[in-house]
Amino acid sequence: MSVVAKSNCVDIVAPSRLHFGLLSFGHSVGRQYGGVGVMVKQPSLQIRISPATDFSVTGPLSERVIEFVDRWSQAERSGQRPCCHVEVKQAPRCHVGLGSGTQLGMSLACGLNRMVDRNDASPAWLARSVGRGRRSAIGTYGFILGGLLAEEGKSDGDELSKLSHRIEMPSAWRFLLIMDRSKVGLSGNDEKTAFSSLPAVPRDLTRMLQQEIHERLVPAAETADFAQFSTSLFRYGHSAGMCFSPQQGGPYQGDQAAAIVAALQAMGVQGVGQSSWGPALFALLPDLETAESIAAQLAHQFDRTRYEMIITAVSNTGARVEVISQG
């Protein structure tokens, strides 16, 4: 995360998060959740926080902004909202697997801290102040650090899962995101209900997923081995996704998502998967030209009015926070 000069207006541009799958859930003891994911530049969240005589908000996600500001106010100011105007200039669609809620909450906490001259921008404090990081911590760490991130999972009493790896990804690599405009993933109470109804992840599978991360996925990222990383990425995501079969009907959200994954693999794309509950699917390509070619081929096979496609690079720096003088 980069911060530029101090003054009286704060701009934040936050990346999106792709989550490749959880390590564990459903157990009464031991670490829960954990996993691996990456931050991507697009679609981005863009907000501006400006001084004002009272509190106000404009733009999309206004209700969520108020919710997060109230939580931050309870943590920082005994419930008193700050005198500022929050403008949400651009926001990804919610509940599609991009971690937009965490990025919004972290952006507001970070920006409001700057407005009141609080310098504590640690992932744990920011997450606590807006009620994030209760399960996965990929987006929490990713807001600050960017890149590929792996976390161990939460034990009883842990405020935030421990980060085990953070790796800068090759700048040439591109993710092609494919999102069904007609669907959303689970969130809120529906997500809680789903987790409570799913069978616990077998311990052997958790160990296999951990081994995949530490012995293949992370080393391939560190050496920029595209082929090995792609193969490992698919293997990890498919195995982790199968834990959600009772809810999704397979490792992906529905038959159409599975058909898109199969079509991508038929084109020779190995690094394919679903982010979190979806419906966002991703395909890893070695460069922009290849990503554009694959996107064009996919658009011929599937209804282009139904699917949004975005080509994006990895965000290796996390959120950009710029404090701007009003003159």
C-alpha positions as CSV (number, residue, x, y, z in Angstrom):
1,M,0.0,0.0,0.0
2,S,1.4,3.4,-1.0
3,V,0.6,6.7,0.8
4,V,1.4,10.1,-0.7
5,A,1.7,13.4,1.3
6,K,-0.6,14.6,4.1
7,S,-3.4,17.1,3.6
8,N,-7.2,17.2,3.9
9,C,-8.7,14.9,1.2
10,V,-8.1,11.1,0.8
11,D,-8.4,9.1,-2.4
12,I,-8.3,5.3,-2.2
13,V,-8.1,2.9,-5.1
14,A,-8.4,-0.7,-3.9
15,P,-7.9,-3.9,-5.9
16,S,-10.1,-7.0,-6.1
17,R,-9.4,-10.3,-4.5
18,L,-9.5,-13.8,-6.1
19,H,-9.8,-16.6,-3.5
20,F,-8.6,-20.0,-4.8
21,G,-10.2,-22.0,-1.9
22,L,-10.3,-22.7,1.8
23,L,-8.1,-25.2,3.6
24,S,-10.6,-26.2,6.3
25,F,-13.9,-25.6,7.9
26,G,-16.5,-27.5,10.1
27,H,-14.2,-28.6,12.9
28,S,-14.6,-27.8,16.6
29,V,-10.8,-27.7,17.2
30,G,-7.8,-26.7,15.1
31,R,-7.3,-24.1,12.5
32,Q,-10.3,-23.1,10.4
33,Y,-10.5,-21.5,6.9
34,G,-7.1,-20.4,5.7
35,G,-6.2,-20.7,2.0
36,V,-4.6,-18.9,-0.8
37,G,-5.5,-16.1,-3.3
38,V,-4.3,-13.1,-5.2
39,M,-5.1,-9.5,-5.6
40,V,-5.9,-8.1,-9.1
41,K,-6.0,-4.6,-10.4
42,Q,-9.5,-4.8,-12.0
43,P,-12.3,-4.3,-11.2
44,S,-11.1,-1.6,-8.7
45,L,-12.9,0.2,-5.9
46,Q,-12.4,4.0,-6.0
47,I,-13.5,6.2,-3.1
48,R,-12.8,9.8,-2.0
49,I,-13.2,11.1,1.6
50,S,-13.4,14.8,2.0
51,P,-13.7,17.1,5.0
52,A,-17.3,18.4,5.6
53,T,-19.4,19.9,8.3
54,D,-21.3,16.6,9.0
55,F,-21.3,13.1,7.6
56,S,-22.7,12.2,4.2
57,V,-22.2,9.6,1.4
58,T,-22.9,9.4,-2.3
59,G,-22.5,6.8,-5.0
60,P,-23.0,3.1,-5.1
61,L,-22.9,0.9,-1.9
62,S,-24.0,3.8,0.2
63,E,-25.8,1.5,2.8
64,R,-22.6,-0.6,3.2
65,V,-20.5,2.6,3.5
66,I,-22.7,3.7,6.4
67,E,-22.5,0.3,8.0
68,F,-18.7,0.3,7.9
69,V,-18.4,3.9,9.0
70,D,-20.6,3.2,12.0
71,R,-18.5,0.2,13.0
72,W,-15.3,2.3,12.6
73,S,-16.9,5.0,14.7
74,Q,-17.7,2.6,17.5
75,A,-14.0,1.4,17.4
76,E,-12.4,4.8,17.1
77,R,-14.8,7.5,18.2
78,S,-17.3,6.1,20.7
79,G,-20.0,6.0,18.0
80,Q,-19.7,9.5,16.7
81,R,-19.5,9.6,12.9
82,P,-16.7,11.7,11.4
83,C,-17.5,15.0,9.7
84,C,-16.7,14.0,6.2
85,H,-18.2,13.3,2.8
86,V,-17.6,9.8,1.3
87,E,-17.9,9.5,-2.5
88,V,-17.9,6.1,-4.0
89,K,-16.7,6.8,-7.5
90,Q,-16.5,3.2,-8.7
91,A,-17.3,-0.2,-7.2
92,P,-17.2,-3.8,-8.3
93,R,-20.4,-5.8,-8.2
94,C,-21.0,-7.3,-4.7
95,H,-21.1,-11.0,-3.8
96,V,-19.6,-12.3,-7.0
97,G,-16.4,-13.7,-5.5
98,L,-14.2,-10.5,-5.7
99,G,-14.0,-9.7,-2.0
100,S,-15.5,-6.2,-2.6
101,G,-16.9,-6.0,1.0
102,T,-13.5,-6.4,2.6
103,Q,-11.9,-3.9,0.2
104,L,-14.7,-1.3,0.9
105,G,-14.4,-1.8,4.7
106,M,-10.6,-1.6,4.7
107,S,-10.6,1.4,2.4
108,L,-12.9,3.3,4.6
109,A,-11.0,2.4,7.8
110,C,-7.7,3.4,6.2
111,G,-9.1,6.6,4.7
112,L,-10.9,7.7,7.9
113,N,-7.7,7.0,9.9
114,R,-5.9,9.5,7.7
115,M,-8.7,12.0,8.2
116,V,-8.3,11.9,12.0
117,D,-4.5,11.6,12.0
118,R,-4.4,8.0,13.2
119,N,-1.4,6.2,11.8
120,D,-2.2,2.6,12.7
121,A,-2.8,0.9,9.4
122,S,-2.0,-2.6,10.4
123,P,-4.2,-5.3,8.7
124,A,-5.4,-6.5,12.1
125,W,-6.5,-3.1,13.4
126,L,-8.2,-2.0,10.1
127,A,-10.0,-5.3,9.8
128,R,-11.2,-5.2,13.5
129,S,-12.4,-1.7,13.2
130,V,-14.9,-2.6,10.4
131,G,-15.6,-6.2,11.3
132,R,-13.7,-8.0,8.6
133,G,-11.3,-11.0,8.6
134,R,-13.6,-13.2,10.5
135,R,-13.0,-16.1,8.1
136,S,-10.5,-15.6,5.3
137,A,-7.7,-13.0,5.7
138,I,-6.6,-13.0,2.0
139,G,-8.3,-9.7,1.2
140,T,-7.3,-8.1,4.5
141,Y,-3.6,-8.7,4.0
142,G,-4.0,-8.1,0.2
143,F,-5.4,-4.6,0.8
144,I,-2.1,-3.6,2.4
145,L,0.4,-5.9,0.5
146,G,-1.0,-7.0,-2.8
147,G,0.4,-10.1,-4.7
148,L,-0.1,-13.8,-4.1
149,L,-1.0,-14.5,-0.4
150,A,-1.4,-17.7,1.6
151,E,-2.7,-17.8,5.2
152,E,-2.7,-20.6,7.7
153,G,-6.3,-20.3,9.1
154,K,-7.7,-19.2,12.4
155,S,-7.4,-21.0,15.7
156,D,-9.6,-20.3,18.7
157,G,-8.7,-16.8,20.0
158,D,-6.9,-15.7,16.9
159,E,-7.9,-12.2,15.8
160,L,-6.7,-12.7,12.3
161,S,-5.3,-15.7,10.5
162,K,-1.5,-15.7,10.2
163,L,0.0,-14.9,6.8
164,S,2.4,-17.6,5.7
165,H,3.5,-16.4,2.2
166,R,3.4,-13.2,0.3
167,I,4.8,-13.3,-3.3
168,E,5.1,-10.7,-6.0
169,M,3.7,-12.1,-9.2
170,P,5.0,-11.6,-12.8
171,S,3.8,-8.3,-14.3
172,A,3.1,-9.9,-17.7
173,W,0.7,-12.5,-16.4
174,R,-3.0,-11.8,-16.8
175,F,-6.2,-13.1,-15.2
176,L,-9.3,-13.3,-17.4
177,L,-12.4,-12.9,-15.2
178,I,-15.7,-14.4,-16.4
179,M,-18.7,-13.3,-14.4
180,D,-22.3,-14.4,-14.9
181,R,-24.4,-11.2,-14.7
182,S,-27.5,-13.2,-13.6
183,K,-26.0,-14.8,-10.5
184,V,-24.5,-13.9,-7.1
185,G,-22.6,-15.9,-4.6
186,L,-23.7,-16.6,-1.0
187,S,-23.2,-13.9,1.7
188,G,-24.3,-12.9,5.1
189,N,-26.7,-15.2,6.9
190,D,-27.0,-17.4,3.8
191,E,-23.3,-18.0,3.8
192,K,-23.4,-18.8,7.6
193,T,-26.2,-21.3,7.0
194,A,-24.3,-22.9,4.1
195,F,-21.2,-23.4,6.2
196,S,-23.2,-24.9,9.1
197,S,-24.8,-27.4,6.7
198,L,-21.7,-28.5,4.9
199,P,-19.7,-31.5,6.0
200,A,-16.3,-30.8,7.6
201,V,-13.3,-30.8,5.3
202,P,-11.4,-34.1,5.9
203,R,-8.1,-33.6,7.7
204,D,-6.3,-35.6,4.9
205,L,-7.7,-33.2,2.3
206,T,-6.5,-30.2,4.3
207,R,-3.0,-31.6,4.5
208,M,-3.1,-32.3,0.8
209,L,-4.1,-28.7,0.1
210,Q,-1.4,-27.3,2.4
211,Q,1.1,-29.5,0.6
212,E,-0.1,-28.2,-2.8
213,I,0.4,-24.6,-1.6
214,H,3.8,-25.0,0.0
215,E,5.4,-27.6,-2.3
216,R,4.1,-26.6,-5.7
217,L,2.0,-23.4,-6.0
218,V,4.2,-21.1,-4.0
219,P,7.5,-22.4,-5.5
220,A,6.1,-22.0,-9.0
221,A,5.1,-18.4,-8.2
222,E,8.5,-17.6,-6.7
223,T,10.3,-18.9,-9.9
224,A,7.6,-17.5,-12.3
225,D,7.0,-21.0,-13.6
226,F,3.8,-20.4,-15.5
227,A,3.1,-24.0,-16.5
228,Q,3.6,-25.4,-13.0
229,F,1.7,-22.6,-11.3
230,S,-1.2,-23.1,-13.7
231,T,-1.4,-26.8,-13.1
232,S,-1.1,-26.4,-9.4
233,L,-3.7,-23.6,-9.4
234,F,-6.3,-25.8,-11.1
235,R,-5.6,-28.8,-8.9
236,Y,-5.8,-26.8,-5.7
237,G,-9.0,-25.0,-6.7
238,H,-10.8,-28.1,-7.9
239,S,-10.0,-30.1,-4.8
240,A,-11.0,-27.2,-2.5
241,G,-14.1,-26.5,-4.5
242,M,-15.3,-30.1,-4.2
243,C,-15.9,-29.4,-0.5
244,F,-18.8,-27.2,-1.5
245,S,-20.4,-29.7,-3.8
246,P,-23.5,-30.1,-1.6
247,Q,-24.2,-26.4,-2.1
248,Q,-23.0,-26.0,-5.7
249,G,-23.5,-29.3,-7.3
250,G,-19.7,-29.7,-7.9
251,P,-16.5,-27.6,-7.6
252,Y,-18.1,-24.7,-9.5
253,Q,-21.4,-22.8,-9.2
254,G,-23.6,-24.8,-11.6
255,D,-23.4,-26.7,-14.8
256,Q,-22.8,-23.6,-17.0
257,A,-19.8,-22.6,-14.9
258,A,-18.4,-26.1,-15.3
259,A,-19.0,-25.9,-19.0
260,I,-16.9,-22.7,-19.2
261,V,-14.1,-24.3,-17.3
262,A,-14.2,-27.2,-19.6
263,A,-14.2,-24.9,-22.7
264,L,-11.2,-23.0,-21.4
265,Q,-9.3,-26.3,-20.7
266,A,-10.1,-27.4,-24.3
267,M,-8.4,-24.2,-25.5
268,G,-5.3,-25.3,-23.6
269,V,-5.8,-23.1,-20.5
270,Q,-4.7,-25.0,-17.4
271,G,-5.0,-22.3,-14.6
272,V,-8.8,-22.2,-14.4
273,G,-11.0,-21.9,-11.3
274,Q,-13.7,-20.2,-9.3
275,S,-13.1,-17.4,-6.8
276,S,-14.8,-18.1,-3.4
277,W,-18.6,-18.8,-3.9
278,G,-18.4,-17.4,-7.4
279,P,-20.0,-16.8,-9.8
280,A,-16.6,-15.2,-10.8
281,L,-14.5,-17.7,-12.7
282,F,-10.8,-17.0,-13.6
283,A,-8.3,-18.1,-16.2
284,L,-4.6,-17.4,-15.9
285,L,-2.8,-16.5,-19.1
286,P,0.9,-15.7,-19.7
287,D,0.3,-12.3,-21.3
288,L,-2.2,-9.7,-22.5
289,E,-2.2,-10.9,-26.1
290,T,-3.1,-14.5,-25.1
291,A,-5.7,-13.3,-22.7
292,E,-7.4,-11.2,-25.4
293,S,-7.4,-14.2,-27.8
294,I,-8.9,-16.5,-25.2
295,A,-11.6,-14.0,-24.3
296,A,-12.6,-13.6,-27.9
297,Q,-12.8,-17.4,-28.4
298,L,-14.9,-17.7,-25.2
299,A,-17.2,-14.9,-26.4
300,H,-18.0,-16.9,-29.5
301,Q,-19.1,-20.0,-27.5
302,F,-21.1,-18.3,-24.7
303,D,-23.7,-15.6,-24.6
304,R,-21.7,-12.4,-24.4
305,T,-24.7,-10.5,-23.1
306,R,-24.9,-12.8,-20.1
307,Y,-21.2,-12.8,-19.2
308,E,-18.9,-9.9,-18.2
309,M,-15.3,-10.5,-19.1
310,I,-12.4,-8.5,-17.6
311,I,-8.7,-8.9,-18.3
312,T,-6.5,-7.8,-15.4
313,A,-3.0,-7.9,-14.1
314,V,-2.1,-8.8,-10.6
315,S,-1.9,-6.0,-8.1
316,N,1.5,-6.4,-6.4
317,T,1.2,-3.2,-4.3
318,G,-2.3,-3.4,-2.8
319,A,-4.4,-0.4,-2.3
320,R,-3.2,3.1,-3.4
321,V,-3.9,5.7,-0.8
322,E,-3.3,9.3,-1.8
323,V,-3.8,12.3,0.5
324,I,-4.6,15.3,-1.7
325,S,-4.4,19.0,-0.9
326,Q,-7.6,21.0,-1.4
327,G,-5.5,24.1,-2.0
